[in-house]
Amino acid sequence: MAHVVELIHYPVKGCAGISPGEAMVTPAGLAYDRSFMVVSEAGVFRTQRRDPRLALIRPEIRAGGERLVLRTPGFEAVQVDVDTSGARRPVDLFGNPYRGIDQGDTAAAWLSDVLRAPSRLVRVPPEHDRVTDGRTPGTSGYADSCALHILARSTLDLLNAKVAEQGGSPLPMDRFRPNVVGGWDEPHTTVPTASPSATPNWATPSSPSAAPSPWSTRKPGPGTARNRCARSPDTAGRPTAESRSERGSRSCGPAR
């Protein structure tokens, strides 16, 4: 029987994740996941591929989503009163135009100092109506594609065994930035092309407009699987052969 081992959401795209004991599942994935994004002054999203120091920023959601705290080594924390009603500005995510609500000059100055490049922080507006790809098209905030990214421990174990055969070092789970870490015996080795039952013991969401539901690490829940490479916070700012090859690639890189 499959079960949930860990839940992780990433409030700010490209920054470190938070592991709650339980989380609300919304039509756009886990609550608060990729609801904020760091952009350049021109509105183009920042990614760990170009700005690896994003991985060192640790967000914290407070007051039911009304407050965001950002921390990183060597800087005082900054607290942001989340604005959900301010003026919209255009933002660019992989060349696709969206809208974002700017979160003010204090957050912008802090991020610009940390990343050493002029930056702004934007939040997904309530009317965000993005349509994503995947086996069950739906919506998401500023994630690369699907609302939920699921990865099984057994799949990572198989990957690391193959990496070891080539003389490489094992990869940590956080390099792939999953939302749901699953526990089942058989690793995922191919993309399912038949029925939804090809995903072991997981229910498949039938409608992107389904009502939010609580999801705990104590029991399994719905989702589909997709693997993606990412940069571990421990290696941020120290490009490796692997991370250099990832830059500019949407299919394998720390962009979620």
C-alpha positions as CSV (number, residue, x, y, z in Angstrom):
1,M,0.0,0.0,0.0
2,A,1.3,3.4,-1.0
3,H,1.6,6.0,1.7
4,V,2.7,9.6,2.1
5,V,6.1,10.0,3.7
6,E,6.5,13.8,3.6
7,L,4.7,16.9,2.4
8,I,6.6,19.9,1.1
9,H,5.5,23.2,-0.2
10,Y,7.6,26.0,-1.7
11,P,5.9,29.4,-1.0
12,V,8.5,31.3,-3.1
13,K,9.4,29.8,-6.4
14,G,13.0,28.7,-6.4
15,C,13.5,29.1,-2.7
16,A,13.7,26.5,0.1
17,G,10.7,24.4,1.0
18,I,8.6,23.9,4.1
19,S,7.6,20.5,5.5
20,P,4.3,20.7,7.3
21,G,2.8,17.7,9.1
22,E,-0.3,18.2,7.0
23,A,-1.4,20.5,4.2
24,M,-4.6,21.6,2.4
25,V,-4.8,20.3,-1.2
26,T,-6.3,23.0,-3.5
27,P,-7.0,22.9,-7.2
28,A,-3.5,24.6,-7.6
29,G,-1.7,22.0,-5.4
30,L,-0.7,22.3,-1.8
31,A,-1.8,25.5,-0.2
32,Y,0.7,28.4,-0.6
33,D,2.9,26.4,-3.1
34,R,4.7,28.7,-5.5
35,S,2.3,31.5,-4.7
36,F,5.2,34.0,-4.7
37,M,7.9,34.5,-7.3
38,V,11.1,36.6,-7.5
39,V,11.4,38.6,-10.7
40,S,13.8,41.0,-12.3
41,E,12.9,44.7,-12.6
42,A,11.6,43.8,-16.0
43,G,9.3,41.2,-14.5
44,V,11.2,38.1,-15.8
45,F,11.2,35.3,-13.2
46,R,14.4,34.4,-11.4
47,T,15.4,30.8,-11.2
48,Q,18.2,28.8,-9.4
49,R,19.7,28.1,-12.8
50,R,20.8,31.8,-13.0
51,D,20.5,32.8,-9.3
52,P,21.6,29.8,-7.2
53,R,21.4,31.9,-4.0
54,L,17.6,31.6,-4.2
55,A,18.1,28.1,-2.7
56,L,19.4,29.7,0.6
57,I,16.3,31.7,1.2
58,R,13.9,30.1,3.7
59,P,10.3,31.4,3.6
60,E,7.8,31.0,6.4
61,I,4.1,31.5,6.1
62,R,2.3,33.1,9.1
63,A,-1.2,34.4,10.0
64,G,-2.9,32.0,7.6
65,G,-1.1,33.4,4.6
66,E,-1.3,37.1,5.5
67,R,2.4,37.4,6.4
68,L,5.5,36.1,4.8
69,V,8.9,35.9,6.5
70,L,12.2,35.5,4.5
71,R,15.4,34.3,6.1
72,T,18.9,33.6,4.7
73,P,22.4,33.3,6.3
74,G,24.2,36.6,6.9
75,F,21.1,38.8,6.7
76,E,18.4,39.9,9.1
77,A,15.0,38.3,8.4
78,V,12.4,40.4,6.5
79,Q,8.7,40.3,7.2
80,V,6.2,41.0,4.4
81,D,2.5,41.9,5.0
82,V,1.1,40.1,2.0
83,D,-0.8,42.3,-0.5
84,T,-3.5,40.5,-2.4
85,S,-5.4,43.6,-3.7
86,G,-2.7,45.9,-5.0
87,A,-2.0,46.9,-8.6
88,R,-1.2,44.0,-11.0
89,R,2.0,44.0,-13.0
90,P,3.0,41.9,-16.0
91,V,5.4,39.0,-15.2
92,D,7.2,36.5,-17.5
93,L,7.5,32.8,-16.8
94,F,9.3,30.8,-19.5
95,G,8.2,33.4,-22.0
96,N,4.5,33.1,-21.0
97,P,2.8,36.3,-19.8
98,Y,1.0,36.3,-16.4
99,R,0.2,38.9,-13.8
100,G,1.6,39.4,-10.3
101,I,0.9,41.7,-7.3
102,D,4.1,43.5,-6.3
103,Q,4.9,43.0,-2.5
104,G,6.6,46.3,-2.0
105,D,10.0,48.0,-1.7
106,T,11.1,46.4,1.6
107,A,11.0,42.9,0.2
108,A,12.5,44.1,-3.1
109,A,15.5,45.7,-1.4
110,W,16.1,42.7,0.8
111,L,16.0,40.3,-2.2
112,S,18.2,42.6,-4.3
113,D,20.8,42.6,-1.6
114,V,20.7,38.8,-1.1
115,L,20.7,37.9,-4.8
116,R,23.1,40.8,-5.7
117,A,20.8,41.8,-8.5
118,P,17.8,44.2,-8.7
119,S,14.7,42.1,-7.8
120,R,11.0,42.3,-6.9
121,L,8.7,39.9,-5.1
122,V,5.2,39.2,-6.7
123,R,2.3,37.2,-5.5
124,V,-0.2,35.2,-7.6
125,P,-3.4,37.3,-7.9
126,P,-6.7,35.7,-6.8
127,E,-8.0,35.8,-10.4
128,H,-5.0,33.8,-11.7
129,D,-6.5,31.4,-14.3
130,R,-3.5,29.6,-15.6
131,V,-4.1,26.2,-17.3
132,T,-1.3,23.7,-16.9
133,D,-0.3,20.5,-18.7
134,G,0.0,17.0,-17.3
135,R,-2.2,13.8,-17.3
136,T,-5.0,15.8,-15.7
137,P,-4.8,19.4,-16.9
138,G,-5.6,21.9,-14.2
139,T,-4.1,25.0,-12.7
140,S,-1.2,26.1,-10.5
141,G,0.5,29.2,-9.2
142,Y,4.0,29.9,-10.5
143,A,5.1,26.2,-10.6
144,D,6.8,25.1,-13.9
145,S,3.9,23.0,-14.9
146,C,1.7,20.7,-12.8
147,A,0.1,21.5,-9.5
148,L,1.6,18.5,-7.7
149,H,5.0,16.9,-8.0
150,I,5.2,13.4,-6.5
151,L,8.4,11.4,-6.0
152,A,8.8,8.0,-4.4
153,R,11.7,7.0,-2.2
154,S,12.1,3.8,-4.1
155,T,12.5,5.8,-7.4
156,L,15.2,7.9,-5.9
157,D,16.9,4.8,-4.5
158,L,16.9,3.3,-8.0
159,L,18.3,6.5,-9.5
160,N,21.1,6.7,-6.9
161,A,22.0,3.0,-7.5
162,K,22.5,3.9,-11.2
163,V,24.4,7.0,-10.3
164,A,26.7,5.0,-8.1
165,E,27.3,2.5,-10.9
166,Q,28.8,5.4,-12.9
167,G,31.0,6.5,-9.9
168,G,28.7,9.4,-9.0
169,S,27.6,10.7,-5.6
170,P,24.0,10.1,-4.4
171,L,21.4,12.8,-4.9
172,P,19.3,14.0,-1.9
173,M,15.5,14.1,-2.2
174,D,15.4,17.9,-2.0
175,R,17.3,18.2,-5.3
176,F,14.1,17.2,-7.0
177,R,11.8,19.6,-5.0
178,P,8.8,17.2,-4.7
179,N,5.6,18.3,-3.1
180,V,4.8,14.8,-2.0
181,V,7.3,12.1,-1.0
182,G,5.7,8.7,-1.5
183,G,6.4,5.4,0.0
184,W,5.9,2.2,-2.1
185,D,8.1,-0.7,-3.1
186,E,8.3,-0.5,-6.8
187,P,10.2,2.5,-8.3
188,H,8.6,4.5,-11.1
189,T,10.6,3.8,-14.3
190,T,8.3,4.7,-17.1
191,V,5.6,7.3,-17.9
192,P,2.2,5.6,-17.5
193,T,0.3,5.5,-20.8
194,A,-2.7,3.3,-20.0
195,S,-5.2,3.7,-17.2
196,P,-4.8,5.9,-14.0
197,S,-4.3,2.6,-12.1
198,A,-0.8,2.5,-13.4
199,T,0.1,4.8,-10.6
200,P,0.3,2.5,-7.5
201,N,-2.6,2.8,-5.2
202,W,-3.1,6.6,-5.8
203,A,-6.4,8.1,-6.7
204,T,-6.3,10.5,-9.7
205,P,-8.0,13.9,-9.3
206,S,-10.9,14.0,-11.7
207,S,-11.6,17.7,-11.8
208,P,-9.3,20.8,-11.3
209,S,-12.2,22.6,-9.7
210,A,-12.5,20.0,-6.9
211,A,-12.9,21.6,-3.5
212,P,-9.8,21.8,-1.2
213,S,-9.2,18.9,1.0
214,P,-6.9,18.2,4.0
215,W,-4.0,15.9,3.3
216,S,-1.8,14.5,6.1
217,T,1.4,12.5,6.0
218,R,-0.5,9.8,7.9
219,K,-2.5,8.8,4.9
220,P,-2.3,8.6,1.1
221,G,-3.9,11.2,-1.2
222,P,-4.3,12.1,-4.9
223,G,-1.7,13.2,-7.4
224,T,0.4,12.3,-10.4
225,A,4.1,11.9,-10.7
226,R,6.7,13.9,-12.5
227,N,10.5,14.0,-11.9
228,R,12.6,17.2,-12.0
229,C,16.1,18.0,-11.1
230,A,17.0,20.8,-8.6
231,R,19.9,22.3,-6.7
232,S,20.3,21.3,-3.1
233,P,20.6,24.2,-0.7
234,D,23.9,22.8,0.4
235,T,25.4,23.4,-3.1
236,A,23.8,26.8,-3.8
237,G,26.4,29.1,-5.3
238,R,28.8,26.3,-6.1
239,P,27.9,25.1,-9.6
240,T,28.8,21.5,-10.3
241,A,29.1,19.7,-13.7
242,E,25.5,18.6,-13.2
243,S,24.1,22.0,-12.4
244,R,26.0,23.6,-15.2
245,S,24.4,21.2,-17.7
246,E,21.0,22.0,-16.3
247,R,21.0,25.7,-17.0
248,G,18.7,26.8,-19.7
249,S,16.8,23.5,-19.6
250,R,13.2,23.5,-18.6
251,S,12.8,19.8,-18.3
252,C,15.6,19.2,-15.8
253,G,16.6,22.0,-13.5
254,P,15.8,23.8,-10.2
255,A,13.1,26.0,-11.6
256,R,10.1,24.9,-9.6
